Amino acid sequence: MRLITYLSAMFAALTLIRFTKPHGVLGGLMVGPKVLAGALAPLWTFFGILGGFVALWRREWSVAVTGLFAFGASACHVRRVTRGRDELFTQAFGLNWKNNIPSPIQPRLLPRRWPPNLPDPEAGVRWQRNIVFGQWPASGEPLLCDLWQPPKEVTPSGLGLVYVHGSAWHFCDKDFLTRPFFRHLAWQGHTIMDVAYTMAPKADLFGMVGDVKRAIGWLKTNSHQFEVDPNRIILIGGSAGGHLSLLAAYTPKNPAFRTDEQQADTSVRAVVCYYGFSDMVDTYEYFKPDNVLASKQAYHWLNTIVDPLTPFMRRIRFLPDYASWISPESWITDFMGGSPEEFPDRYQLASPLSHVSPDCPPTLFIQGAHDFGGMVGQIKRLNRALHRAGALSIYLELPDTDHGFDLILPKVSPAARTATFYAERFLAMMV
């Protein structure tokens, strides 16, 4: 019991850590444990109070104090993260916004942010894998997606959700830790198109945005087959996928992002951005070695460790077959083709902040307040710019929360559950 109590206190303490720039090597290494600590905060709460009372009964005072600390820190984290934020939706949609959620969807929404209702009744959801939605122009290789559809007995909502996964523009793939989220949304009546877009080094900025727009056009063209309203297409993306989603959503008519084969309308009904990027110059500066990992030597040390793992990362689909590991200092320049000094216009074009207008579709930002990726200030600026332009925008910030929180144990994580609670309501308002 002592060991469990001490472990609970250690993980509870991680929820209290808030790194500020520069993070250094330690900050980078702590992201994964921090996300796990937050996801399992209810467990540390339980073991903390249990260990504390057992230790009090045994008169083990130091263990008792440790257990009570674990209980207090974890319980505080759960309370802070799951705090109600309905006022954000009231400001955006009016006092009676809940009454405007379509009645078929109402009973399928999460009834509360916490505690979870386990198991969620999501049987019958249909899933089709590796559907071809286009071709990569340079080689003719097929572009693939997965389609998630509602159970046959569920009335389709008409929403078609195009999901753009996180990647640092170089890594991961479709169907990467997202099945619980997609299954839940499909059970509510939505259709989800999970896109495997082309990444660097094969694709650059224009190629990636082109793939996202190809996905939008394909879903609109085939909307009748999947019982989707072509005027109700919504982009959802996380991290780099959030950046690409914002950029595609805000530039439906921008000729810089159109290709010869893209004749279809690529406008969307709305966009949901999980911890994305909005200012590429700021992102370039943030990921310089002296900022994120303290020095070029630290980057070299990281590469020495990770390079031998390349075959394993390809097997688990963290790396595509055509890519190799590159360190964070090269993520932006490899994707953008160079530095802001070399391509200032391209960096401006790649920044969603540069495309704000009254015509921007409704946007929901879901952001961890202490995200290691450095995008918090950017997204706040973008949210303010959208408000000034008269576009509908909601900024939902989760305290004590880091990057990728929605992908780790989403059924039990207080942060992931709270994000889903509000994301599904935002989507319901778009029906």
URHU-V838987 format. One line per field, one symbol per residue. ss: DSSP state (A for helix, B for strand, O for the rest). psi: psi as a letter, one per 40 degrees, with the letter a starting at -180 (. if undefined). Layout:
# URHU-V838987
ss=???
psi=???
This chain:
# URHU-V838987
ss=OAAAAAAAAAAAAAOOOOOOOOOAAAAAAAAAAAAAAAAOAAAAAAAAAAAAAAAAAAOOAAAAAAAAAAAAAAAAAAAAAOOOOAAAAAAAAOOOAAAAOOAAAAOOOOOOOOOOOOOOOOOOOBBBBBBBBBBOOOOOOBBBBBBBBOOOOOOOOOOBBBBBOOOOOOBOOOOOOOAAAAAAAAAOOOBBBBBBOOOOOOOOAAAAAAAAAAAAAAAAAOOOOOOOOOOOBBBBBBOAAAAAAAAAAAOOOOAAAOOOOOOOOOOOOBBBBBOOOOOAAAAAAAOOAAAAOOOAAAAAAAAAAAAOOAAAAAAOOOBOOOOOOOOAAAAAAAAAOOOOOOOAAAAAAOOAAAAOOOOOOBBBBBBBOOOOOOOAAAAAAAAAAAAAAOOOBBBBBBOOOOOOAAAOOOOOOAAAAAAAAAAAAAAAAOO
psi=ddddddddddddddeehhiiiididddddedddddddddedddddddddddddddddefgdddddddddddddddddddddeiifdddddddeidfddeehhddddeeiheidiiihhihgfiehhhhifhheaihddeeiihiiihhiiidehhhdehhhhhhiiefediaiifgfedddddddddeeihhhhhgihiiediadddddddddddddddddfdddefhheefhhhhihbddddddddddefdehddeiidegeiheiidihhhhgaiehdddddddeideddfdiddddddddddddeeddddddefdhideiihiiddedddddeeaidddgddddddehddeehieehihhhhhhhdfhdeeedddddddddddddeeihhhhhhhifhaiedeehfedehdddddddddddddddee.
